[in-house]
Amino acid sequence: MVAAPLAPPQPPYGEPQAPPPPAPQPGGPAKVALLVPLSGSNAALGKAMLNAAQLALFETGGDQLTLVPRDTGGTPSSAASAARSVIAEGVKVIFGPLVAAEVEAVKPVAAAAHVNVVAFSTVESLAGGNTFLMGFLPREEVVREVGFARDRGLRRFAVLAPNTTYGHLMTDALRQTVGPAGASVTGMQFYQPGGEVETAIHGLLPAAAAPSAPDQAPSAAVPPAPAFDALLLPEGGARLRQIAQQLRSAGLDTKAVRLLGSGLWDVPDIGSDQALDGGWFAAAPPEARRDFEQRYRATYGSEPPRLAALGYDAASLAAALARGEGGPPFSREAILNPNGFAGVNGLFRFTPAGLVQHALAVLEVQPEGNIVVSPAPQSFQNIGY
């Protein structure tokens, strides 16, 4: 299927479509590949990312590009086959795959063909050489939050995290960030996913008074102040709300200790739980993404998942690279343009190590809706994180 940037976006992948336009002649639009799962457990997300990419080409007037989508099938071998297929068609750059194992399989195929890969994974070890990571990295969220918290006078940080790869990534990012920021980590506890959390909470608040029984009057004892000013909670969904309530019951005063979140907090109903009120988390500027979501709904009649915006930004990046902004079209030099690129996730650029850097905002959780307490930088000049 070929995206037609000068006509309305096509229906979702797999549905009946109009005949594609004629194949471009030599010297015509450049081909760029989008490797996403269009079958398997992540098919809905992959189709949404493809829809978003087509929408971007239509809106940005990407008449210099032909989009070549391929199904990664949800396996490394299928992803590698998809990469070989698009390379045989002469694509100039590959966007995707989505998950780490598929990126690992595509890397050597693309490297042998001297084709750059801009993947959606967040596993930093995959970056480097001809591979760049476009997904939101846990480290950049932590750096932004800690920097803002330090500006507000907070200097003692703690973390309560699941004993998972993600939980350890966020914890390691906090430990590596606080020192250069002139702060310290004064508490760190892990809990098993799906297991009890009380032991970990009381490891952070060992002297906190036990909560009163439901049929008793609240205890008049004032819990001792914790040894930290901010607590990182890299958790989401119902589990996050449960833990926040348990922290309050254990005596943590969230007016005195600022809760810090992660990308898992970036959901519309995060403010429905009073235990999270006032918490901070770093995220893409919300205005541009809301506008994108409205346009997506108007075009496709469905709600885009959060990661669909990466598909839009990938196509926007492809259009910028085709114009030769920052270097020869689709070259490493062009990808490393220090001025960055604009997308619905805000401003972003890549480092020589292949890692993405987003210009993130800091949002505060409020019952009536999250508010921006620190706008995203408008350029990378003198960026403070």
N, C-alpha and C positions, 0 to 999 in steps of 0.2 A: 504494500500500500504506500502511496506517495502523498505527502501533505501538499496541499495546494494553497500557498500563502495568499494568492490573490482572489480566492473564492472562500465562501464560508467554511469553517472547520467541518471535517467529515464526521459522520456518526461514530459511536464507539467501535473499537476494533472488533471485527467478527460479524458485524451487522451488514446487510446489503448496502452497497455503496455505488455511486456513479462510477463509470469507467475512469481510470486514471488518465491524466494528461499525457501527451506523447512524451517519450523518453527524450531528455535533453540532448542536444547536439554537442559535439566537442566545443569547449569554450563556454558552455551554458552554465546553469546553476550547479554549484558544488554539492556533492552528496555528503551528508553527515548521518551517522548511524545512531539509533536509539535502541539499546539492548535492555529490555525490561521483561518481567514475567507476564506473559499474556495467556498462560495456562498454569494450572497448579494452584497451590494454596494462596499465592500472592497475586493471582490474576487480576482481581478487582483493582488493586493498587496499581499494577502495571498498566492496565487500560486507562486508568485515570491520569497517570503520568503522560501517557501517549496523547490523550485528549488535550491535556494542558499544553504540551509541546506544539500541537497543531494550532491551538488557539493563539499561542505566542507568535508563530510564524504569520498567521493571518493579521494579527494586530500590529506587528512590527514591520509588515511589508517585506518579509524575508524572501523576495523574489530571486535572490542570489543563491537560494538553498533548495535542495530536495532532501526531504527527510526519509531515511530508510529504516523503518522499524523492524526488529527481529525479536522473536520470542526466545527468552533464555531457558524456558521450560522448567525453571526451578532447580536445575542441577548444574554442577561445574562443567560436565562434558557437553551439555546442550549449549551452555554459554560460550564455550570455546568454539563449538561448531558455528554458532551464530556469528562470532567474531570473524572466523575464516570466511564465512559467506559474504559479509558486508565488505570485508577487505577485498575480496575478489571482484566486487562491484565497483571498487575504486573510491570508497569513502575517504574523506580527508581527516575525520576525527570520529572517535567513538564516545558516546555518552552512555553511562552505565558500565557494568550491571549494578544491581541494587544491593546484593548481599556479598559478604566478604569472600566466601568460598568461590563464588562465580567470578569476582574480580581477580582473585588469585589465578584462576584458570585462563582468563582473558589476557592478562598482562604479558606473558611470553609470546603469545600469538601476535599481539599488536606490536610488541617491541621488535620482533623479527621483521615486521612489515614497515617499521618506522612510522607508525601511526600513534598519535597521542590518545590517551584514554582519560576522560573526566568521569570518574565513577561516583556513585551515590552512597557508598559505604562510609562508615565512620571509624573503621579500624585503621589507626594511624600508621601501623607497620606496613600497610599496603602502598603507601605513598612513596613517590620517588621515581627518578628516571623519567619514563614517559607517562607515568600515572599520577593523576591529580585527584584529590578527594573533594567533592562538592557538598556532601551532607554536613549537617550541623555537628560539630565536634564537641564532646563533653568539656574538653579543656577550655575552649573559648567561652563557653557559658560561665564556667567557674571564674575565669580571669576577669570577665566583665563584672560579675556580681561582687567579687572580693574587692575590686578596684572601687566600685561605687560604695560599698560598705565602709572601706577605709576613708573615703572622702566624708562620710557621715560620722567618723570618729570611732568606728568599731575596730578592735584590734585582736580580740581573742575569739577563735573560731573552733567549732566542734562539728562532728559529722556523725549522723546515725543513718547507716546505709545497709541495704540488703547484701548478703554474702554471695554476690553474683559478679560476673565480669563487669557489668555496667556499674554496680556499686563500687567496685574497686577502682575502676577508671575515674569515677568522680572523686573518690577519696584521694587517689594519687594526684589528681589535678589540684585538689585543695592543698595538699602538703607541698607541692612544688610551687604553688602560687603565693602562699602567705608570706614566706620569707622575704622574697624580693619586694613585697608590698609593705614590709615593716610590721608584720603581724606574726601570730603564732597559732598552732593547733594545740588546744588544751584539752581536747576530749575526742575520742574516736571509738565507736562501737558498731559491730555488725550483728545482724540477725539473719536467721535462715529464712529464705523465701517460703511463705506459707506457714511458718512456725510462729511461736510466741515471741513477743517483742519486749515484754516486761523486764526481763533480765538485762537486756541491752540498755533500756531506758534508765534503770536504776544503776547501771554502770556509769552513766553520765550524771545522774542525780542521786548519788548514794545516800544522801542524808534527807532526801525529800520525804515529807510525811505521807503515810499511806492515805488514800482517799477515804472519806467517811462512808459508812454504810448508808444505803438509800434511806433507811428509816431513822437515821440519826441526824442531829443538827451538824452543820459544817464545822470542822475543827477551827478553833481560833488561832492555832499556831501558824506562824508565818514561816513558810519554807525558806531555808537558807538560799542565798543568791548562788546561782551556778557559777562555775569557773569559766564561763564563756559569754560573749556578747551576741554571737550569731551561731545558728545551728543549721547546717546543710542537710536537707532531706531529699535525696535523689530517689523519689518514689512517686507513684501516680495512682489515679483512680481511687477505688474504694479503700485500698490498702493505705494510701496516703491519709485519707480522712480518719481512718481508724487509729493510725499512729499519732496523728495530731491531737485527737481526743485523749489518747492515753497519756500523752505528754502533759496535757493540761491537768488531767486527773492526778498525775504524779507530782504536781506542784510547779511545773514550769510556767512562769509568767511570760506569755508571748508579747506583752507590752514592753517588758524589760529586755527580752532576748528576741532578736530578729530572726525569723525563719527564712531560710534561703532555699530556693527550689532548683529545678532543672527543666529541660525541655518537656518532661512529663507533666509539668504544671500548665503548659500552654494549651489549655482546653477551656471552652466557653463557660463551664459551670464551676470553675475552681473556687469562686467566691461564695458558693452556697454553704460552706462550712465555716462557722465563726472561728473555729480553732486556727484557721489559716489566714484570717484577716490581718492585713498589714505585712504579710510575707512578700519577699521580693524574688523575682526570677528574671533571667535574661532571655530575650526572644527577639525575633525579627520585628521591625516596626509594624504595628498592627494595622495601620490605615491601608497601606498598599495591599496587604494580604486580604483584607476584607473586601477591597474593590475587586481583586482577582476572583475571590469566591463568588461574588455577585455575578460577575461576567460568566464564570464557569456555569453557574446554575442556570443563567439565562440561555446559554448555548446548548448545554447537554441535559438540562432538566434534572440534575442530581447534585448532591452535596459532595464537593471534592474532599478526599482525605487530606490530612495536613501535608503529607509528603508529595502530593500532586504538584505543589508549587515548585518543587525541584525540577519537574519536567518542563514547566514554563520557563524557569530561569536557564535551564540547559539550552533550550531553543533560542532564547534571547542572547545567550552567550555565543552560540553558533553564528547568529546574525552579525554580532559585533566582530567576531574573528574573521568572518567572510569579508568584512569591509577593510580588513588589514589594520585595525586599530591597535597600535602598540607594536607592530612587527608584521612580517610576512603572514598572509592568511593561514590560520590554523597551526602556526609554528609555536614552539615552546616559548619563544620570545614574546609572541602576542598573548599567549595565555598568562604570562607573568607580568603583564602590563601593571605597573605599580599604582596607576590611578584606579584600577579596579573596574567593575562592571555593575550596572544597575539592574535589579530584578524585583519581583514581587516580594522576595525575602529581604529586600533592602540592598545596600551596597555590599559587594564582596570582591575579594581578590585572592590570588594564590601566592604562596611563598615558594622560594626555590626548592624547598623540601617537598613540595607537592601538596601541602596542607592548605585548606581554605581559611580565610579570615573574613568573618562577617562583621559589619558595623551594626552591633546589637543595641537595642533599647533595654532599659530596666523597667519592669512593670511591677506595680504593687497590687496585691489582691485586695479587692473591696467587694462588699456584698452586692452593690449595684453594678459592678463591672470593673474589670481591671483598669487601672489608670497608669499612664506613662509618667514615671518620676524622674527618668533620665533619658532624654531622646537619643536616638541613634545618631552618631556622628554623620555629617553630610559629606565628609571626604576623609581620606586616610592621612591627610597632612596633620601632624601633631596629634594623632590618635592616642588616647591615653591608656590603651590596653592592647 
